[in-house]
Amino acid sequence: MTDCLFCKIAAGEIPSDQVHADQEFVAFRDIDPQAPVHVLVIPRRHIASLNDLSAPDADLVGRLQVMAARVATQLGIAEAGYRFVINCGAHGCQSVPHLHLHLLGGRQLGWPPG
């Protein structure tokens, strides 16, 4: 998708503070962090939201979570704990129409979330 912010980040057209990149995923620090560690993990392939997933995407979503867990380990927050968040749609506060997982950690997180 040519006008998608996250597709442009994945393609290297827009700079980001990347913490991981491979053929399938890119992980980069959020520009408005909500925790000491706030990383977005995205698939390179454009998928607008959770609502646009189909059965064949189940493996991709699993690999997305495995990659995010590896990034948590790499960033030193795995042992203390962290949170994954995937927002979907306007009421779910999804601000960029590209599937992305928020990896949050580095402090005690509250519950319920805001």
LINQUICOR-V639998 format. One record per run of one state. SS is the DSSP state (~ for helix, > for strand, _ for the rest). FROM is the first residue (numbers start at 1). LEN is the number of residues. Records with the same first field share a line. If there is no record, write none. Layout:
SS->FROM-LEN  FROM-LEN
//
This chain:
_->1-4  11-7  22-3  30-7  44-6  53-2  75-7  86-14  106-9
~->5-6  50-3  55-20
>->18-4  25-5  37-7  82-4  100-6
//
